[in-house]
Amino acid sequence: MRLPRPLDPVRSIKMKIIMVLLAGGGSGLIWFYLWLGWFPIWTGVTATVIGVTIVQFLARGMTSPLREMTAAVRAMAQGDYDRRVRATSADEVGELAVAFNQMAADLGAADRQRRELIANVSHELRTPITALQGLLENIVDGVAEADPAMMQTALAQTERLGRLVTELLDLSRVDAGVAPLARQPIEVPSFLDDVVREAEVNAAGAGRDVLFKVASSPIVVPGDPQRLHQVFANLLDNAARHSPPGGTVQVRAERRGEHLLISVADEGEGIPAAERDRVFERFTRGERAAGGGTGLGLAIARWVVQMHRGTIAVVDPDRGRPGCHIQVTLPLI
């Protein structure tokens, strides 16, 4: 049963405090009258006036965070997420102000990410569409012929569009939390062989002269084969794209305690230490931006690995070896 709240119709918290004070003071005066037989009129009135004045002064400071929050909420409704409330009070109102500031910061960050996502998606879509439009206009105007090289370029741009749309769909599933894992035992050597064979075909189709080497001990790890295939296919594609002609991409899998450690290393220019955490953010490609990537693959890879309770990171390459070295750690249980 809900308790009654008789002061809810009162629109000011200061007035509520004053009414509580008056009720308490009135009860005290009645006690004086009934039990002591006398009624200190002037003393009671004077004490009440002084009390109301003090309450009015103190309540203003108590309610100022609430007024600031009201103004900030109205500003947020207009798209201004930079307003903050002074949170110096140690009571419940102060805790509310701290929580409000955190909420405002989170909403501001989400709004910035939304704007950046729209801008980045628009840019990524415009690039292949513009290239396709230029190719088709040249063919229609008779400036160029629809030879195999021209069609190959058009196909590459179409594949880039398809890859971007697929990755955006994956991101939408990430945000919605509707991408469950179909876990099953995975034999790591055969799994990596399949991924590498696909990477070799893709690299040959793109004209990349890259050699892939795989080393794996017989290990079985529980996981979603399709999702993990997506992770390592992306890592191998990135490694092949950034490797020099004749370079080698090495894939190694080994057991470390209760975890499986899989590393993918190329012989490219590597990733600066300052960029290593940011490359897993959406639409971030660091200083290795050349090559037509969408900037979404590593963000999706991190999401898939985290769903498997694992980690993915860019680490220092082996001593004396150039390039980028990415390690994925997955639990064996």
C-alpha positions as CSV (number, residue, x, y, z in Angstrom):
1,M,0.0,0.0,0.0
2,R,1.3,3.4,-1.0
3,L,1.7,5.9,1.8
4,P,-0.1,9.2,1.3
5,R,1.9,12.3,0.2
6,P,-0.2,15.2,1.2
7,L,2.4,17.9,0.1
8,D,2.6,16.7,-3.5
9,P,0.3,19.5,-4.8
10,V,2.7,22.1,-3.4
11,R,4.9,23.4,-6.3
12,S,7.8,24.6,-4.2
13,I,10.1,22.5,-2.0
14,K,10.9,25.6,0.0
15,M,7.2,26.0,0.7
16,K,7.0,22.4,1.8
17,I,9.8,22.9,4.2
18,I,8.1,26.0,5.6
19,M,4.9,24.1,6.0
20,V,6.6,21.4,7.9
21,L,8.2,24.0,10.1
22,L,4.9,25.7,10.8
23,A,3.3,22.3,11.5
24,G,6.0,21.5,14.0
25,G,5.9,24.9,15.6
26,G,2.1,24.8,15.8
27,S,2.2,21.4,17.5
28,G,4.6,22.9,20.0
29,L,2.4,25.8,20.8
30,I,-0.6,23.5,21.2
31,W,1.5,21.4,23.6
32,F,2.3,24.6,25.7
33,Y,-1.4,25.5,25.8
34,L,-2.8,22.0,26.7
35,W,-0.2,20.9,29.2
36,L,1.1,24.1,30.7
37,G,-2.1,26.2,30.5
38,W,-0.5,29.2,28.9
39,F,0.0,30.3,25.3
40,P,3.3,32.2,24.5
41,I,1.8,34.2,21.6
42,W,4.5,36.7,21.0
43,T,7.3,34.3,21.7
44,G,5.8,31.7,19.4
45,V,5.1,34.1,16.6
46,T,8.6,35.6,16.9
47,A,10.2,32.1,16.8
48,T,8.1,31.1,13.8
49,V,9.0,34.2,11.8
50,I,12.7,33.8,12.6
51,G,12.5,30.1,11.7
52,V,10.7,30.8,8.4
53,T,13.3,33.4,7.5
54,I,16.2,31.0,8.2
55,V,14.5,28.2,6.3
56,Q,13.9,30.6,3.4
57,F,17.6,31.4,3.3
58,L,18.9,27.9,3.8
59,A,16.3,26.3,1.4
60,R,17.4,28.5,-1.4
61,G,20.9,26.8,-1.4
62,M,19.3,23.4,-0.9
63,T,17.0,23.8,-4.0
64,S,19.4,25.6,-6.3
65,P,20.8,22.3,-7.7
66,L,17.2,21.3,-8.6
67,R,16.7,24.6,-10.4
68,E,20.0,24.2,-12.2
69,M,18.9,20.7,-13.2
70,T,15.6,21.9,-14.6
71,A,17.4,24.6,-16.7
72,A,19.9,22.0,-17.9
73,V,17.2,19.5,-18.9
74,R,15.5,22.2,-20.9
75,A,18.8,23.0,-22.6
76,M,19.4,19.3,-23.3
77,A,16.0,19.1,-25.0
78,Q,17.4,21.7,-27.4
79,G,20.5,19.6,-28.1
80,D,22.9,21.3,-25.6
81,Y,24.6,18.6,-23.6
82,D,27.4,20.8,-22.2
83,R,25.4,22.1,-19.2
84,R,26.5,20.8,-15.8
85,V,25.1,21.2,-12.3
86,R,27.3,22.3,-9.3
87,A,27.4,19.2,-7.1
88,T,28.9,20.4,-3.8
89,S,26.2,19.2,-1.4
90,A,26.8,15.9,0.5
91,D,23.1,15.0,0.8
92,E,20.7,13.2,-1.5
93,V,20.3,16.3,-3.7
94,G,24.1,16.4,-4.1
95,E,24.1,12.7,-5.1
96,L,21.3,13.4,-7.6
97,A,23.4,16.3,-9.1
98,V,26.4,14.0,-9.5
99,A,24.3,11.4,-11.2
100,F,22.8,14.0,-13.4
101,N,26.2,15.3,-14.5
102,Q,27.3,11.8,-15.4
103,M,24.1,11.2,-17.4
104,A,24.6,14.5,-19.2
105,A,28.2,13.5,-20.1
106,D,27.0,10.1,-21.3
107,L,24.3,11.6,-23.4
108,G,26.7,14.1,-24.9
109,A,29.2,11.3,-25.8
110,A,26.4,9.3,-27.4
111,D,25.2,12.3,-29.4
112,R,28.8,12.9,-30.6
113,Q,29.2,9.3,-31.6
114,R,25.9,9.4,-33.4
115,R,26.9,12.5,-35.4
116,E,30.4,11.0,-36.1
117,L,28.8,7.7,-37.2
118,I,26.4,9.5,-39.7
119,A,29.3,11.6,-41.1
120,N,31.6,8.6,-41.4
121,V,29.0,6.4,-43.0
122,S,28.1,9.1,-45.5
123,H,31.8,9.5,-46.4
124,E,32.4,5.8,-46.7
125,L,29.4,5.3,-48.9
126,R,30.1,8.3,-51.1
127,T,33.6,7.1,-52.0
128,P,32.7,3.9,-53.8
129,I,29.5,5.4,-55.2
130,T,31.4,8.3,-56.7
131,A,33.9,5.9,-58.2
132,L,31.2,3.7,-59.7
133,Q,29.3,6.7,-61.0
134,G,32.5,8.0,-62.8
135,L,33.2,4.6,-64.3
136,L,29.6,4.2,-65.6
137,E,29.5,7.7,-67.0
138,N,32.7,7.2,-68.9
139,I,31.3,4.0,-70.4
140,V,28.0,5.5,-71.3
141,D,29.6,8.6,-72.8
142,G,32.0,6.4,-74.8
143,V,35.1,7.9,-73.2
144,A,36.1,4.4,-72.0
145,E,35.2,0.8,-73.0
146,A,33.8,-1.8,-70.7
147,D,36.9,-3.9,-70.8
148,P,37.8,-6.5,-68.1
149,A,40.1,-4.0,-66.3
150,M,37.2,-1.5,-66.1
151,M,34.8,-4.1,-64.9
152,Q,37.2,-5.4,-62.3
153,T,37.5,-1.8,-60.9
154,A,33.7,-1.6,-60.8
155,L,33.5,-5.0,-59.1
156,A,36.0,-3.9,-56.5
157,Q,33.9,-0.8,-55.6
158,T,30.8,-2.9,-55.5
159,E,32.4,-5.4,-53.1
160,R,33.5,-2.5,-51.0
161,L,29.9,-1.3,-50.8
162,G,28.7,-4.7,-49.9
163,R,31.4,-5.1,-47.2
164,L,30.5,-1.8,-45.7
165,V,26.7,-2.6,-45.6
166,T,27.5,-6.0,-44.0
167,E,29.7,-4.4,-41.3
168,L,27.0,-1.8,-40.6
169,L,24.5,-4.5,-40.1
170,D,26.8,-6.2,-37.7
171,L,27.3,-3.0,-35.8
172,S,23.5,-2.6,-35.5
173,R,23.3,-6.0,-34.0
174,V,26.0,-5.1,-31.6
175,D,24.1,-2.0,-30.4
176,A,20.8,-3.9,-30.2
177,G,22.4,-6.9,-28.4
178,V,20.7,-9.4,-30.7
179,A,23.7,-11.4,-32.0
180,P,23.9,-14.6,-29.9
181,L,26.8,-17.0,-30.3
182,A,26.4,-20.5,-31.7
183,R,29.1,-22.2,-29.6
184,Q,30.6,-25.5,-30.5
185,P,34.1,-27.2,-30.3
186,I,36.5,-25.8,-32.9
187,E,39.6,-27.6,-34.0
188,V,42.0,-24.8,-34.2
189,P,44.5,-26.1,-36.8
190,S,41.8,-27.0,-39.4
191,F,39.9,-23.8,-38.6
192,L,43.0,-21.6,-39.2
193,D,43.8,-23.6,-42.4
194,D,40.3,-22.7,-43.8
195,V,40.7,-19.0,-42.9
196,V,44.2,-18.9,-44.5
197,R,43.0,-20.6,-47.7
198,E,40.3,-18.0,-48.1
199,A,42.8,-15.2,-47.4
200,E,45.2,-16.6,-50.0
201,V,42.4,-16.6,-52.6
202,N,41.4,-13.0,-51.7
203,A,45.0,-11.8,-51.8
204,A,45.6,-13.4,-55.2
205,G,42.4,-11.9,-56.5
206,A,43.5,-8.5,-55.4
207,G,47.0,-8.9,-56.9
208,R,48.9,-9.0,-53.6
209,D,52.1,-11.0,-53.5
210,V,51.9,-12.3,-50.0
211,L,52.9,-15.6,-48.4
212,F,50.9,-17.0,-45.5
213,K,52.4,-19.3,-42.9
214,V,50.4,-21.1,-40.2
215,A,51.7,-22.9,-37.1
216,S,49.3,-24.4,-34.6
217,S,49.3,-27.2,-32.1
218,P,46.3,-29.5,-31.9
219,I,44.0,-27.5,-29.7
220,V,40.2,-27.4,-29.4
221,V,38.5,-24.2,-28.3
222,P,34.8,-23.6,-27.7
223,G,33.3,-20.7,-29.8
224,D,31.2,-19.6,-32.7
225,P,33.1,-20.7,-35.9
226,Q,31.3,-18.2,-38.1
227,R,32.0,-15.2,-35.9
228,L,35.6,-16.2,-35.2
229,H,36.1,-16.8,-38.9
230,Q,35.0,-13.2,-39.5
231,V,37.6,-12.0,-36.9
232,F,40.6,-13.8,-38.4
233,A,39.5,-13.2,-42.0
234,N,39.6,-9.5,-41.2
235,L,42.9,-9.7,-39.5
236,L,44.5,-11.6,-42.4
237,D,43.0,-9.3,-44.9
238,N,44.5,-6.3,-43.1
239,A,47.8,-8.0,-42.8
240,A,47.9,-8.8,-46.5
241,R,46.9,-5.3,-47.5
242,H,49.6,-3.7,-45.4
243,S,52.4,-6.2,-46.2
244,P,55.1,-5.3,-48.8
245,P,55.3,-7.3,-52.0
246,G,56.8,-10.7,-51.3
247,G,56.1,-10.2,-47.5
248,T,55.0,-12.9,-45.1
249,V,52.0,-13.1,-42.9
250,Q,52.5,-15.4,-40.0
251,V,49.7,-17.0,-38.0
252,R,50.5,-18.9,-34.8
253,A,48.3,-20.6,-32.3
254,E,49.5,-21.9,-28.9
255,R,48.2,-22.7,-25.5
256,R,48.9,-20.4,-22.6
257,G,47.6,-21.9,-19.4
258,E,43.8,-22.0,-19.7
259,H,43.8,-19.7,-22.7
260,L,44.4,-20.0,-26.5
261,L,46.7,-17.4,-27.9
262,I,46.5,-16.7,-31.6
263,S,48.8,-14.1,-33.2
264,V,48.7,-12.5,-36.6
265,A,51.9,-10.7,-37.7
266,D,52.7,-9.0,-41.0
267,E,55.9,-7.2,-42.3
268,G,54.3,-3.8,-43.0
269,E,54.9,-0.4,-41.5
270,G,53.3,-1.4,-38.2
271,I,51.0,0.7,-36.0
272,P,52.5,3.5,-33.7
273,A,52.1,2.8,-30.0
274,A,49.8,5.9,-29.6
275,E,47.4,4.5,-32.2
276,R,47.2,0.9,-31.0
277,D,44.1,1.3,-28.8
278,R,42.3,3.6,-31.2
279,V,42.4,1.2,-34.1
280,F,39.7,-0.9,-32.5
281,E,37.3,2.1,-32.5
282,R,34.7,2.6,-35.2
283,F,35.9,4.2,-38.4
284,T,39.4,4.5,-37.0
285,R,42.2,3.3,-39.2
286,G,45.2,5.1,-37.6
287,E,48.1,5.8,-39.9
288,R,47.5,2.6,-41.9
289,A,44.6,4.1,-43.7
290,A,45.7,3.3,-47.2
291,G,44.1,0.3,-48.9
292,G,40.4,0.9,-48.9
293,G,39.4,-0.4,-45.5
294,T,36.1,0.8,-43.9
295,G,37.5,1.3,-40.4
296,L,34.8,-1.1,-39.0
297,G,36.5,-4.5,-39.2
298,L,38.6,-4.2,-36.1
299,A,35.7,-2.7,-34.1
300,I,33.6,-5.7,-35.0
301,A,36.6,-8.1,-34.3
302,R,36.9,-6.7,-30.8
303,W,33.2,-7.1,-30.2
304,V,33.2,-10.8,-31.3
305,V,36.3,-11.6,-29.2
306,Q,34.8,-9.9,-26.1
307,M,31.6,-11.9,-26.6
308,H,33.8,-15.0,-26.3
309,R,35.3,-13.6,-23.1
310,G,38.6,-13.0,-24.7
311,T,40.9,-10.1,-25.5
312,I,42.4,-8.6,-28.7
313,A,45.3,-6.1,-28.8
314,V,48.1,-4.8,-30.8
315,V,51.4,-5.7,-29.2
316,D,55.0,-5.1,-29.8
317,P,56.4,-7.2,-32.6
318,D,59.0,-9.8,-32.0
319,R,62.5,-8.5,-31.5
320,G,64.1,-7.7,-34.9
321,R,60.9,-8.2,-36.8
322,P,59.0,-5.2,-38.4
323,G,55.3,-4.9,-38.9
324,C,52.1,-5.2,-37.0
325,H,51.5,-7.9,-34.4
326,I,47.9,-8.6,-33.2
327,Q,47.2,-11.1,-30.4
328,V,43.8,-12.7,-29.7
329,T,43.3,-14.5,-26.4
330,L,40.4,-16.9,-26.0
331,P,39.5,-19.0,-22.9
332,L,39.7,-22.8,-23.4
333,I,36.8,-23.4,-21.0
